Amino acid sequence: MVLLGGDASSLLLILLLGTAAAAAAAGLPMELYFSPAELARVAGYGEELVSSVSVSGQVACELCLRPGSDLLTFELPGYKVVVTCVTEGPNTAANSAFATTDEYGNFTIELPSRLHATPSLENACSVKVLELPADSACRISGSRSYGLRLSSSEDGRRVYTTGVIRLQHADTRSDKCVQEDSRSDGR
């Protein structure tokens, strides 16, 4: 009998699931029988899209005109941001995803499927602002990273947020201004 395309992959998936069930019934760990890639496929994190994980946020710049004045905040378009996840293995580039902020300073990054099964994603991943446009008046202070919070989870789609990432204007000291209470959580 000759199987073509989808029939062959369906049969393979059925065989993998059957072997997994037999191993579980015998009390043997599935890791003994399957590679990490096969385990991810059985769990639904293979090439077929069965889940979606995205990270969104906004990058803004704070400006203090004079001591005691209100702290002004404006959106920053064109900034490059990265989500980096700490996972097993040495290849951190494979555990990253990039985006550029839109005209309102917002970004949304769809994480690659290989990161969907990362345990405690909100603890394993963080966001950093990497590059500023050449004409930017704001600055990045050090290599600060920003944590993730789960904002929604429904029908195989998880959405995390960083909230607003606030950068400082290069020529002002914002600590002398009246500050807003809502701050993004830094790590």
Residue pairs with C-beta under 8 A, 6 or more apart in sequence:
3 11
13 41
13 42
16 34
16 38
16 41
16 42
17 42
19 33
20 30
20 33
20 34
20 42
23 29
23 30
23 32
23 33
24 30
30 39
30 42
31 39
34 42
40 46
40 114
40 117
41 47
43 117
44 50
44 51
45 51
45 113
45 114
45 116
45 117
46 113
47 113
49 113
50 156
51 113
51 116
51 156
51 157
51 158
52 110
52 116
52 156
52 157
52 158
53 110
53 111
53 115
53 116
53 121
53 157
53 158
53 159
53 160
54 108
54 109
54 110
54 111
54 157
54 158
54 159
54 160
55 83
55 97
55 108
55 109
55 111
55 125
55 127
55 148
55 159
55 160
55 161
55 162
56 106
56 107
56 108
56 109
56 151
56 159
56 160
56 161
56 162
57 81
57 106
57 107
57 127
57 146
57 161
57 162
57 163
57 164
57 165
57 184
58 75
58 101
58 104
58 105
58 106
58 107
58 163
58 164
58 165
59 75
59 76
59 79
59 81
59 101
59 105
59 107
59 129
59 164
59 165
59 167
60 73
60 74
60 75
60 76
60 105
60 164
60 165
60 166
60 167
61 73
61 74
61 75
61 76
61 136
61 137
61 138
61 166
61 167
61 168
61 169
62 71
62 72
62 73
62 166
62 167
62 168
62 169
62 174
63 71
63 72
63 73
63 74
63 169
63 172
63 174
64 71
64 72
64 169
64 172
64 173
64 174
64 176
64 177
65 72
65 172
65 177
67 173
67 176
67 177
68 176
68 177
68 178
69 177
69 178
70 177
70 178
71 174
71 177
71 178
71 179
71 180
73 164
73 166
73 180
75 101
75 103
75 104
75 105
75 106
76 101
76 105
76 132
76 136
76 138
76 167
77 101
77 102
77 103
77 104
77 105
77 133
78 100
78 101
78 133
79 100
79 101
79 105
79 129
79 131
79 132
79 133
79 136
80 98
80 99
80 100
80 129
80 130
80 131
81 98
81 99
81 100
81 101
81 107
81 109
81 127
81 128
81 129
81 130
81 165
82 96
82 97
82 98
82 99
82 127
82 128
82 130
83 96
83 97
83 98
83 109
83 111
83 125
83 126
83 127
83 148
84 92
84 95
84 96
84 125
84 126
84 127
84 128
84 145
85 95
85 96
85 111
85 115
85 118
85 121
85 124
85 125
86 95
86 124
86 125
87 95
87 115
87 118
87 124
89 95
94 114
95 115
97 109
97 110
97 111
97 112
97 115
98 109
98 130
99 107
99 108
99 109
100 107
101 107
111 125
115 121
115 125
118 124
118 125
121 148
121 158
121 160
122 147
122 148
122 149
122 150
122 160
125 148
125 160
126 145
126 146
126 147
126 148
126 187
127 145
127 146
127 148
127 162
127 165
128 143
128 144
128 145
128 146
129 140
129 165
129 167
132 138
132 139
132 140
137 169
137 170
137 171
138 167
138 168
138 169
138 170
139 167
139 168
139 169
139 170
140 167
141 167
141 168
144 186
144 187
145 186
145 187
146 162
146 163
146 165
146 184
146 185
146 186
146 187
147 162
147 185
147 186
147 187
148 160
148 161
148 162
149 160
149 161
149 162
149 163
149 185
150 158
150 159
150 160
151 159
151 160
151 161
152 158
152 159
153 159
162 184
163 182
163 184
163 185
164 182
164 184
165 184
166 183
166 184
168 174
